Amino acid sequence: MNILILGAGQVGSSVAESLASEANDITLIDSNAVLLADLGERLDIQTVVGHASHPDILKKAGIADADMLLAVTNSDETNIVACQIAHTLFHTPTKIARVRSQEYLKYKELFNKNDLPIDVLISPEQLIAEHIQRLIEYPGALQVLDFAAGRARLVGVKAYHDGPLVGHEIAELRKHMPGIDSRVAAIFRGGRGIVPDGRERIEVDDEVFFIAARKDIRAVMSELRKLDKPVKRIMLAGGGNIGKRLAQSLENSYQVKILERNAERANQLSCELNKTIVLLGDTADEDLLLNENIDQMDVFCALTNDDEANILSSMLVKRLGTRKVMSIINRHAYVDLMESEGTIDVAISPQQITLSGLLAHVRRGDVVAVHSLRRGAAEAIEAIAHGDSANSKVVGKTVEQIKLPQGTTIGAIIRGEQVIMAHHDIVVENEDHLILFLLDKSKFHEVEKLFQVAVSFF
C-alpha cells in the first residue's frame, strides 16, 4: 500500500516505523529537515521537507498515487486542511486525520464527504484516556482490550503465587470455573512468547493474556492472582487533554483529584470539571502530596508530556505509599527499565495505543480491530470470516482444522451477540468475527490470506 504520512512527531514516526516494516511504500512529510534525515537513515521510507498541507508539497510527495493519507501533525487545522486538499485536488481514496481539540470533535456532523472529507478521525488523547479507564475498572490488569464493541475482552495479567491456577495446567481452568468459559491466548515468560495448550503450566510471574466475555473477566483474573480491592480514590498528575478527559470520565464513579502546575490551566479545569478536586502545585512537592493523603490513594496516574517528570513523580508516590502507579512513558528504553525495576505498575505507551487505533484502518482485508501489544512485537486482531466451505479457508472448518501461522492462536468467536470460546471442535460460520492473537506481528499477512474469499463466492 502506498501511504503518505504527514508529521514526523512521536505519532507519525512510530506509525511510519511500524508500517514500513510491513512492505508498504511510505512517504513522510515534515518541516523539520534534521528529524526527517534521521528517520530516513533508520527506516526504509521516502521523506519530503515542507509544510504538510501545501498542495505543491503534497504533490511532490506523490499524493496523486497514494492509497491513503495519514495526517498526524500536531496541528488539527493542518491535518483537516490537508485532508480537504487531498480530496479536492487528488481524490485520495482514504483520509485519516488526528484531531485533538474537543471543540472540533463534539461536532461530528462536520466530517463527511460533502463538508470536511475525513474518513477516519483519530484522537490519541481520547484513546489513551479510555485505555487507562479500562485498567482502573479491572485493578491488577496490565492491559484490557475491547473486541466486538466490548462484548469480549482480551486481558493481560501477571500471575502471582496466590492465584489458584498458578502451578497448574491451563486445562484445569474449566474445572475451577465450570459455569464460565474463557481461553488463554498467549503466555509471556521471561519476555518469550508461548502458544499455550491445555498441558501448559502457568508459573509465577508469567504474563498471561486471556479472552473472556466481559461479564466473566474478574472471575478469570481471580484464578491467576488475588484480586485487588476496588478503586475509590484516584490522583491524576497533569491537567492536559488526557488528564482532563480522564477526569471527566471518572469523576462520577470515583473520588478524583487532579494536580496541575499551571495556574491558568488549573483555574480552567476547576470551571470545566464538576466533581473533580483541582489542585495547583508540582507533582514533585512531597509536602503537598502528603497533605493530600497520597498514601491513601488507590491509583496515581502520571499524565504529563515529560517522561522524566512522570517517572520521578511515580517513584515518589510509590515510596509514599500509593497502592498502584501508572505512568505515560514515550521512550521504550524507559518503559523496560521502570517495569523491570517494579517502580511503575503499568507503563502506558501513547504511540502503541495510537498505533492500535490506526492499524485497523490501514490493514487490508475485513479487519475490524487491531491492538498492538508488547511494544508492537505482537498483535491481537478481530477479523470477519466470509464465504462457505467451498471458497473459504476458515468457514466450515473446525478451529483445529484451520492452518494458522506459527505463533498464532484463535481465542474467541463472536457470532451475533454470542461470545464463543474457540475450542478445537468449534466450526466457523459465515460472518463470524474471529479474535486472533499473533505472537509475531509479521505473520499478519499470512493470517490475512486465510480470510480472503475465492472469486467464485461473488
RALINHU-V616542 format. One record per pair of residues at least 24 apart in sequence whose C-alpha atoms are under 6 Angstrom apart, sorted by sequence separation. I is the first residue (numbers start at 1). GAP is how many residues later the second one is. If there is no record, write none. Layout:
# RALINHU-V616542
I:GAP  I:GAP
This chain:
# RALINHU-V616542
95:24  96:24  97:24  98:24  99:24  185:24  251:24  400:24  411:24  53:25  98:25  184:25  185:25  251:25  295:25  297:25  298:25  299:25  300:25  301:25  302:25  303:25  399:25  410:25  411:25  64:26  67:26  68:26  69:26  70:26  71:26  72:26  184:26  295:26  299:26  301:26  410:26  68:27  171:27  183:27  295:27  398:27  399:27  409:27  170:28  183:28  315:28  398:28  409:28  53:29  182:29  284:29  398:29  408:29  169:30  170:30  182:30  283:30  397:30  408:30  169:31  396:31  397:31  169:32  396:32  407:32  84:33  168:33  395:33  396:33  167:34  395:34  167:35  395:35  166:36  167:36  166:37  161:43  387:43  160:44  386:44  159:45  385:45  386:45  6:46  159:46  385:46  158:47  159:47  384:47  385:47  158:48  384:48  158:49  384:49  157:50  383:50  157:51  383:51  156:52  382:52  156:53  382:53  155:54  381:54  155:55  381:55  154:56  380:56  154:57  380:57  393:57  153:58  165:58  153:59  164:59  165:59  379:59  12:60  152:60  163:60  378:60  152:61  153:61  163:61  378:61  392:61  151:62  152:62  163:62  378:62  379:62  391:62  3:63  151:63  162:63  163:63  234:63  378:63  391:63  2:64  3:64  233:64  234:64  236:64  377:64  2:65  3:65  4:65  5:65  6:65  7:65  159:65  160:65  233:65  234:65  235:65  236:65  237:65  238:65  6:66  7:66  159:66  234:66  237:66  238:66  385:66  6:67  231:67  139:89  129:113  125:117  129:117  195:212  185:226  124:230  11:340
